[in-house]
Structures are given as C-alpha cells and as structure tokens.
Amino acid sequence: MENNLKLVCFDGCKEFGKKVEKHLQRILDTDEELIIPIDEVKFNNGEGKIKINKTVRKQEIFLLSDPENHSVTYKMYGYLNHKSPDDHFMDVIRSLSAIRNQANSVSLIMPFLYSSRQHKRDGRESLDCAVALQLLVDMGVKNIITFDVHDSNVQNAIPCSSFDNFYPTNIILENFVENEDLKSEKLLAVSPDSGAIKRTNFYANMLGCQLGGHFEKERDLYHVVDGKNPILRHDYIGRDVNGMDIIIVDDMIASGESMIDVARELKKRGANKIYLMSAYCLFTKGIDVFQNAYDEGLFDRLYTTNLSYVMEEALGRPWIVQCDCSEYVAKIIHTFYIGGSVSPILDAKSPKLKAFAEEGYRRLSK
C-alpha cells in the first residue's frame, strides 16, 4: 500500500524536519521522500506567499513550524529582516490557504506554540494564542500538536478540537542521568516560581527525588520593562538545600536572568551542583548572562531540547546539552497517522532513568 503520510517543513525547522523524516522512513520501512517541497516567497515590501510544489491530494499532511527561529532572514525595502513569530505564523496560514482542503487531513506540529505567552487576559489586551488556535481550526487543521505549552488551559479556546500537549521530560532526564554523576538522596527539584510548581513536581516524580520548594517573585508593579513587571527579589520557600544537588525546572528560558537569580539564591543557601532544565532556550538577550553565570560557578549544566531553535554560538559551550527529540516527534506523527494510542510513547523510559527513579522511590518509601 502506498504511503500517504507527508511532511511540510518551513524554513525555521528544515534541519529538524529532515531528522524527523529519517525516523519516519525507518518506522514506515520506506525510502520514499516524505517532505513536500515548498517555496516561501517574500516580496520586497514584506508581503509573502507559499507555493506547494507537489500534490497534496489524498495525503495526510503534517506541518512542522518553529515560530521562534529568528535566524531565518528576508529582505524588505533593502533591509535585512529576521523572521518574527508573526512571520512564521503567517507562513502557516498561507500554507493552509495553498493546500485549500485538498489533503485528507492537515495536522500542525508547533512545539513552541505561537503566542503562548499571551494566553490569558487580565485587562484590555489581546488574546493572541486563543485567537490563533481558533483561526487554525477554522482553516481546517485537524490536530494541533505542541510540547510543554506555557499554559495548557489555552486549549479551552478550541474545546471541540484536537489539541495535544506532549512533554519532552523523559528525553531531557534520560540525557541528564546518562551525563551526570547523581545520587538520588542528594537531589532536589526546585521551582523558580509558583507557576512552575506542577511542572517541577512532574520532573521530581520522574526522577524519584523530592520537590525541594519554590521561589516567590516580588515584582515592581509600577513599571513595565520589555512587556513585564521587573522582578525586585526572589524569596525561597521550601526544604534546606545545603549540600544538595538541585535541578531548576521551567518550560522556557527567555533572557535567563530570572533563572540565574534563582541559582544565585540557592548557592547562597549552600546548594552544591545546580542544573537548569527547560524545553526551550530563547536567549533573548544573548548568551553572555549564562556564560558569566557559569564562569561564576552558579550552575553546572543547562539541559534543553532541539524542539525550537537554539543559537549556534550557545551550542558549542560546555554548559549546554541539547537533547534530540526528533525520534520522539516522529513516533507521535506515526501514531496519529495510524490512529494508535500515544500512551506507550508517553510511558517509555530508558533503563537507566527507570533504575534511577526506582532507587529514589525505594529510599523515599523508607
């Protein structure tokens, strides 16, 4: 039977898409090219279009988009522009317009969900993520697949549509236990703020270690800098961290200044090794803040994924480990393609991670 699974990989995730394609070819036992070539055209005034260069009729299409890849550039009025999340999102919308309901189905894989930081409304402000989800559904997207979304409650904007939020936790922690010399009795998981407690507790459960505590942020509510209220200080609430190894967990790192402040506060309280973990590292103010913190001895390693773009200059540093999630994404795509259950993918653990967690649970149960 001819395979009708096809991928559309936008410029922001070409390299990642090729990795996913290779895993899918192995799973499907085929040498057939799965990626449909497209042209992403930009006119000199900044307008654009998407051209699909191969038929999509009767195909099961999976779009792969990375709205955070700012390394993609284009010329506008003679100036070199870097694609913004808005640019990437519009390319997705253009592709849906070009496909025009000719495919059997269209699914969107957007690991870092577009505008996911603008997911709730506190006043007279935009609700970008909810509006984007509704637009995608209205344009025929059958399944929206994302990873470690900032707030999963945003799926309430499309309550009757398919929205799946997966976590790269297993893959990050598998790399963690493989690379580090760890003892479960000396390991604590700490949340950088109250909003990340649930996520941090999940990591602690996966490792079989204790949830150490969390930090409360005191913000300057009278000023707004870069769209948010500046943090005045961090107050720690939790277990004694003296002599303990710490993992600090969050869904994303923007500038990184807040997470570095948390690491500094933990060091003041006698913490031993500190490991930072985040699905996404944006480095919105460059990598110097992390390089300086590493040189200062504030943290030992940063674990992240390749689900979204990471600056090339960061990847060569000794303090960062990028965990490959391409096989994980390929398995998810194949499961959706065949209409199978995702539980085996979600529950899978490497033998070493499983053994480490079981040892931790035995110790905690005593």
LOKE-381054 format. One line per field, with one value per residue (C-alpha): residue number from 0; residue in one letter; x, y negated, z. Coordinates in steps of 0.02 Angstrom, whole numbers, plus 32768, in hexadecimal, padded with zeros to 4 digits. Example, Ala and Ser with C-alpha at 12.3 -4.5 7.8 and 13.67 -1.06 7.14 Angstrom:
2
num <- [0;1];
residu <- [A;S];
east <- [8267;82AC];
north <- [80E1;8035];
up <- [8186;8165];
//
This chain:
366
num <- [0;1;2;3;4;5;6;7;8;9;10;11;12;13;14;15;16;17;18;19;20;21;22;23;24;25;26;27;28;29;30;31;32;33;34;35;36;37;38;39;40;41;42;43;44;45;46;47;48;49;50;51;52;53;54;55;56;57;58;59;60;61;62;63;64;65;66;67;68;69;70;71;72;73;74;75;76;77;78;79;80;81;82;83;84;85;86;87;88;89;90;91;92;93;94;95;96;97;98;99;100;101;102;103;104;105;106;107;108;109;110;111;112;113;114;115;116;117;118;119;120;121;122;123;124;125;126;127;128;129;130;131;132;133;134;135;136;137;138;139;140;141;142;143;144;145;146;147;148;149;150;151;152;153;154;155;156;157;158;159;160;161;162;163;164;165;166;167;168;169;170;171;172;173;174;175;176;177;178;179;180;181;182;183;184;185;186;187;188;189;190;191;192;193;194;195;196;197;198;199;200;201;202;203;204;205;206;207;208;209;210;211;212;213;214;215;216;217;218;219;220;221;222;223;224;225;226;227;228;229;230;231;232;233;234;235;236;237;238;239;240;241;242;243;244;245;246;247;248;249;250;251;252;253;254;255;256;257;258;259;260;261;262;263;264;265;266;267;268;269;270;271;272;273;274;275;276;277;278;279;280;281;282;283;284;285;286;287;288;289;290;291;292;293;294;295;296;297;298;299;300;301;302;303;304;305;306;307;308;309;310;311;312;313;314;315;316;317;318;319;320;321;322;323;324;325;326;327;328;329;330;331;332;333;334;335;336;337;338;339;340;341;342;343;344;345;346;347;348;349;350;351;352;353;354;355;356;357;358;359;360;361;362;363;364;365];
residu <- [M;E;N;N;L;K;L;V;C;F;D;G;C;K;E;F;G;K;K;V;E;K;H;L;Q;R;I;L;D;T;D;E;E;L;I;I;P;I;D;E;V;K;F;N;N;G;E;G;K;I;K;I;N;K;T;V;R;K;Q;E;I;F;L;L;S;D;P;E;N;H;S;V;T;Y;K;M;Y;G;Y;L;N;H;K;S;P;D;D;H;F;M;D;V;I;R;S;L;S;A;I;R;N;Q;A;N;S;V;S;L;I;M;P;F;L;Y;S;S;R;Q;H;K;R;D;G;R;E;S;L;D;C;A;V;A;L;Q;L;L;V;D;M;G;V;K;N;I;I;T;F;D;V;H;D;S;N;V;Q;N;A;I;P;C;S;S;F;D;N;F;Y;P;T;N;I;I;L;E;N;F;V;E;N;E;D;L;K;S;E;K;L;L;A;V;S;P;D;S;G;A;I;K;R;T;N;F;Y;A;N;M;L;G;C;Q;L;G;G;H;F;E;K;E;R;D;L;Y;H;V;V;D;G;K;N;P;I;L;R;H;D;Y;I;G;R;D;V;N;G;M;D;I;I;I;V;D;D;M;I;A;S;G;E;S;M;I;D;V;A;R;E;L;K;K;R;G;A;N;K;I;Y;L;M;S;A;Y;C;L;F;T;K;G;I;D;V;F;Q;N;A;Y;D;E;G;L;F;D;R;L;Y;T;T;N;L;S;Y;V;M;E;E;A;L;G;R;P;W;I;V;Q;C;D;C;S;E;Y;V;A;K;I;I;H;T;F;Y;I;G;G;S;V;S;P;I;L;D;A;K;S;P;K;L;K;A;F;A;E;E;G;Y;R;R;L;S;K];
east <- [8000;8043;8072;8010;8064;80B9;8117;811F;81B6;81C2;8269;8272;827E;82CC;8358;82E6;8268;82ED;8314;825C;824D;82DB;828A;81E2;8232;827A;81D2;8174;81FE;8208;8289;8204;821C;8199;81BC;8155;81C0;817B;81B3;81A8;81A8;81BF;819E;8206;817D;8174;80DB;80ED;80A5;80B8;80C0;80A4;8112;80C5;8013;7FC2;7F23;7EEF;7F88;7F94;7FF6;805B;809C;8139;8152;81C9;8189;821F;82A6;82E4;837B;830D;8321;82D5;82EB;826B;8286;833E;834D;8375;82E8;82E2;8241;81D7;8159;80D4;8130;813D;8086;804E;80B1;804A;7FAA;7FE7;800E;7F5F;7F1A;7F86;7F51;7E9A;7E4E;7E95;7EED;7E95;7EC9;7F43;7F96;8007;809F;80D7;8142;8152;809D;8087;8063;8054;8094;7FFB;7F81;7F12;7EBD;7EC9;7E89;7E72;7EF6;7F03;7EEA;7F5D;7F73;7EBA;7E93;7F1F;7EDD;7E2D;7E6F;7ED2;7E38;7DCB;7E49;7E3D;7EC6;7E8D;7F0F;7F78;8011;8082;8101;8109;8096;80A2;7FF0;7F8F;7EEB;7EF7;7EAC;7E06;7E00;7DDC;7D80;7D39;7DDB;7E73;7EFD;7F8A;8012;80A5;813A;81F3;8215;824A;82C8;8313;8322;8368;83F6;8407;8421;8493;8505;850D;854D;84B0;8473;83B7;83C7;8429;83B3;8327;82B6;8293;8214;824C;819C;80F2;80B4;8132;8112;80A7;812A;81B8;8159;8144;8201;821B;81A3;81FB;82A2;8262;82A4;8252;8204;8273;8209;81EA;8211;8195;81B8;819F;8180;8181;80CB;80E4;8158;8156;81F9;81F8;813F;8147;815D;8214;823E;827B;82AD;8294;825C;827A;81F6;8226;82A0;8353;83C1;8469;84DB;8455;845C;83CD;836C;8310;8283;821F;81C7;822E;82C2;82B1;8341;836F;838C;8302;8341;83F3;83B4;8362;8404;8462;83E8;83F9;84B6;84A8;8448;84D2;8495;8518;8503;8478;842B;83B5;832E;82BB;8268;828F;8322;8303;839A;833E;83CE;845A;84C0;8533;84C3;84D6;858E;85B0;8546;859F;8649;860D;85E0;8525;84F0;8540;84D8;8441;83D4;8360;8319;8322;8266;8286;8319;83B0;8436;84CC;8547;84F6;84FE;85BC;85C7;85F3;855E;84D2;848C;840E;83A0;8365;82A7;8298;8275;81F4;819A;81A4;8152;80C8;80A9;80A1;802A;7FB4;7FC6;7F91;7F11;7F6D;7F81;8008;8014;80A7;8109;80E0;8108;81AD;8249;82FE;833D;83B5;8330;82B7;8339;8369;82B3;828F;8324;82E3;8235;827B;82DB;8245;81D2;8241];
north <- [8000;7F56;7EE7;7E44;7DF4;7D53;7CC8;7C0E;7BC2;7B05;7AAB;7A9C;7B57;7BA3;7BFB;7C40;7C75;7CDA;7D38;7D5C;7D98;7E16;7E60;7E6C;7EC1;7F43;7F5A;7F68;7FD1;7F62;7EFE;7E8B;7DD2;7D98;7CDD;7C7A;7BED;7B3D;7A8E;7A07;7967;78B8;781F;7783;772C;77B9;7812;78CC;7969;7A25;7A96;7B52;7BAA;7C58;7C98;7CA8;7CFC;7D92;7D7A;7D73;7CD1;7CA4;7BF1;7BD1;7B1D;7AC7;7A15;79EB;7A03;7952;7989;798E;78EB;788F;77E9;775E;76B4;76E1;7706;77B1;77E9;787E;78E1;78C2;793B;78D8;78F8;79B2;79BF;7966;79E5;7A6F;7A12;79FA;7AB4;7AE1;7A6A;7ABB;7B6B;7B35;7BD0;7C42;7CB3;7D3C;7CE4;7C60;7C66;7BE0;7C06;7B65;7B95;7AE3;7AAD;7A06;7975;79F0;796A;7902;7987;792E;7885;781A;7777;7722;7785;7800;78BB;78EE;79A8;79CC;796A;79C5;7A70;7A45;7A06;7AA7;7B11;7AA4;7ABE;7B7A;7BB4;7C5B;7C74;7BF2;7C41;7BDF;7C01;7BC0;7B2F;7A99;7AB3;7B4A;7AF5;7A95;7B2D;7AF6;7A7A;7B0E;7B89;7BF3;7C04;7C74;7C23;7C8F;7C51;7CC8;7CB9;7CD8;7D00;7DB5;7D84;7CF7;7D65;7DF8;7D88;7D43;7DEB;7E26;7D8F;7D65;7DC0;7DBC;7DFC;7DF9;7DD5;7D37;7CF6;7C76;7C26;7B6C;7B01;7A52;7A0E;7A47;7A5C;7AE4;7B50;7BD0;7BE4;7BF0;7C73;7CD9;7CD7;7D09;7D9B;7DD4;7DD4;7E1B;7D85;7D07;7C61;7BE9;7B4D;7AB3;79FA;796D;78D6;7826;77B8;76FD;76E3;762B;7645;76B0;76E2;774D;776F;77A9;7769;7775;77F0;7799;7836;78F2;793E;79F9;7A67;7B1D;7B9F;7B80;7B85;7B83;7C06;7C3F;7C4A;7BE7;7BEC;7B4B;7B6B;7AF7;7B05;7A7F;7A0C;795E;78EF;7968;78DF;791E;79D2;7998;7930;79CC;7A2E;79A4;79A8;7A65;7A57;79DA;7A60;7AE0;7B41;7BB1;7BD1;7B77;7BB4;7B4A;7BA0;7B54;7B93;7AEE;7A77;79D5;7972;78D1;7868;78D7;795B;78EB;78F2;79B0;79B1;7936;7999;7A3A;79E7;79AA;7A5D;7A3D;7AD5;7B72;7B9E;7B64;7BEB;7BBC;7C06;7BEC;7BD5;7B1E;7ABA;7AA3;7A24;7A76;7A1A;7A6A;7B1D;7B26;7AF5;7B76;7B43;7B72;7C1C;7C1F;7CBA;7CFE;7D12;7D3B;7DF5;7DCA;7D56;7DD9;7E5B;7DE1;7DB9;7E72;7E95;7E0D;7E4D;7EFF;7EC8;7F1F;7EFD;7E84;7ED4;7F47;7EAE;7E49;7ED6;7F0C;7EF4;7F25;7FB2;7F3E;7EBA;7F3F;7F8B;7EE0;7EB5;7F5E;7F49;7E9F;7EE0;7F6D;7EED;7E79;7F08;7F34];
up <- [8000;7FD0;8062;8067;80FE;80CC;8126;8102;8159;815D;8152;820F;8229;818C;81E9;826F;81EB;818E;822F;824A;8196;81AC;8247;81EE;8158;81CF;8227;8182;8132;8099;8038;7FF2;8011;808E;808C;800E;7FC7;7FDA;7FAB;8030;7FCA;800F;7FA4;7FB9;801B;809C;805A;803A;7FEE;8000;7F68;7F7C;7EFC;7F02;7F09;7FB4;7F77;7FDF;804F;810D;8124;81BF;81C5;822C;8264;82DC;82FA;8369;82E5;82D0;8268;81CB;816C;80D8;807E;808E;803D;8034;80ED;8134;81A7;821C;821B;82B4;8300;82A1;81FD;821F;8251;81B3;814D;81A0;8174;80C1;80B1;80EC;8069;7FE3;8014;800A;8059;7FD1;8050;80B1;8151;818D;8237;827E;82E9;833B;83D3;8412;83FF;83A8;8422;84B2;8529;84FC;8533;85B1;85C4;8660;8615;856E;8512;8484;8497;840A;842D;843B;839D;833F;8374;833B;8294;8278;829B;822B;819E;81AA;8221;8268;82F1;834B;839D;8411;849A;854D;8526;859B;85DA;859D;85CC;8528;84D4;851E;848D;8419;848D;8400;839D;83AE;8416;845B;84CF;84E1;8555;852B;85E3;85C5;8541;85A9;8643;85E2;85A8;8659;86AF;8622;862C;86E6;877F;87E9;8891;88AB;8965;893E;88B8;88C8;8846;885D;8802;87D0;87F5;882F;877D;8756;87F1;8795;870D;878B;87F1;8752;8737;87ED;87DB;873C;8798;883C;889D;8910;88E2;8941;8937;88CE;88C2;88D2;8865;88A6;880F;87F1;87C2;8799;8705;8668;8612;8574;858D;8642;86F3;872B;87B6;8854;88B4;88C7;896D;8985;89D7;89F2;8A33;8A67;89CB;8A24;89D6;895B;889E;8851;87AF;8783;8708;8698;85F0;859B;85B6;8569;85A1;862D;86AC;8720;8720;8740;87D3;8819;8805;885F;88F0;88FE;8900;898F;89EE;89D5;893D;88EC;8831;87D5;8732;86CB;8663;85E3;8544;84ED;84F9;849C;84DC;84B2;84F8;84B7;8511;8576;8610;8611;85E7;8674;86EE;86BD;86D4;877E;87AE;87BF;8759;8711;8679;8616;85C8;853A;8498;83DC;83D1;83AF;836E;83E0;83B2;835F;83CF;8467;8428;842E;84E6;856C;85D7;855E;852D;849F;84A3;83FC;83F4;833B;8355;83DA;8360;82D6;8347;8373;82BB;828F;831F;82E3;8231;825E;82E1;836F;8428;8462;850F;84E3;84A8;8542;85BC;856C;85D7;85B9;862A;8684;86A7;86E2;8756;879C;87C0;8810;8883;88B5;88D9;8945;89AB;89BC;89F4;8A89];
//
